[in-house]
Amino acid sequence: MQKLDFTLDGEYVELNQLLKLVGICDSGGAGKSLVAGGDVCVDGKTELRKTCKIRAGQVVSLGDVRIRVVSA
């Protein structure tokens, strides 16, 4: 399993943008497709809201990739 840490500069980041920023996909649109397909989990639960607000302390997983969101 690949584990990544993402440092959050503001209050939150939208889920599709997070996937783009960590390099999972090439664009926010591609991130939206992944989320819409039911492939992304937030804190262990499938998340279908493409622009879901992800805050520090949450964990996003996609396949064998786990992204831990930490505050700056």
C-alpha positions as CSV (number, residue, x, y, z in Angstrom):
1,M,0.0,0.0,0.0
2,Q,1.3,3.4,-1.0
3,K,0.9,6.0,1.8
4,L,1.0,9.7,1.1
5,D,0.7,12.8,3.3
6,F,-0.9,15.9,2.0
7,T,-0.3,19.2,3.8
8,L,-3.4,21.3,3.9
9,D,-2.7,25.1,3.6
10,G,-6.3,26.3,4.1
11,E,-9.4,25.1,5.9
12,Y,-10.2,22.3,3.3
13,V,-9.5,21.0,-0.2
14,E,-12.1,19.6,-2.5
15,L,-11.9,15.8,-3.0
16,N,-11.4,15.9,-6.8
17,Q,-8.7,18.6,-6.4
18,L,-6.9,16.5,-3.8
19,L,-6.6,13.6,-6.1
20,K,-5.1,15.9,-8.7
21,L,-2.7,17.6,-6.3
22,V,-1.2,14.3,-5.0
23,G,-0.7,13.0,-8.6
24,I,-3.4,10.3,-8.6
25,C,-4.9,11.8,-11.8
26,D,-4.0,14.5,-14.3
27,S,-6.9,16.9,-13.8
28,G,-9.8,17.7,-11.5
29,G,-12.2,16.3,-14.2
30,A,-10.4,12.9,-14.0
31,G,-10.7,13.1,-10.2
32,K,-14.4,13.7,-10.6
33,S,-14.7,10.6,-12.7
34,L,-12.9,8.5,-10.1
35,V,-15.2,9.7,-7.4
36,A,-18.3,9.3,-9.4
37,G,-17.3,5.7,-10.2
38,G,-17.4,4.9,-6.4
39,D,-13.7,4.2,-6.3
40,V,-12.8,6.7,-3.6
41,C,-13.3,6.3,0.2
42,V,-13.0,9.0,2.8
43,D,-12.5,7.7,6.4
44,G,-13.4,4.2,5.3
45,K,-16.7,5.1,3.6
46,T,-17.3,5.4,-0.1
47,E,-17.7,9.0,-1.1
48,L,-19.7,10.0,-4.2
49,R,-19.6,13.8,-3.7
50,K,-17.0,15.0,-6.2
51,T,-16.4,18.3,-4.4
52,C,-16.6,17.0,-0.8
53,K,-14.6,19.1,1.6
54,I,-11.6,17.2,2.9
55,R,-10.1,18.6,6.1
56,A,-7.0,17.9,8.2
57,G,-7.2,14.6,10.0
58,Q,-9.2,12.8,7.3
59,V,-7.9,9.8,5.3
60,V,-8.7,9.3,1.6
61,S,-8.1,6.0,-0.1
62,L,-8.2,4.8,-3.6
63,G,-7.2,1.3,-4.5
64,D,-3.9,0.7,-2.8
65,V,-3.2,4.4,-2.2
66,R,-3.9,6.0,1.1
67,I,-3.7,9.8,1.5
68,R,-3.5,11.3,5.0
69,V,-4.5,15.0,5.2
70,V,-2.5,17.0,7.7
71,S,-2.6,20.6,8.7
72,A,0.3,23.0,7.8
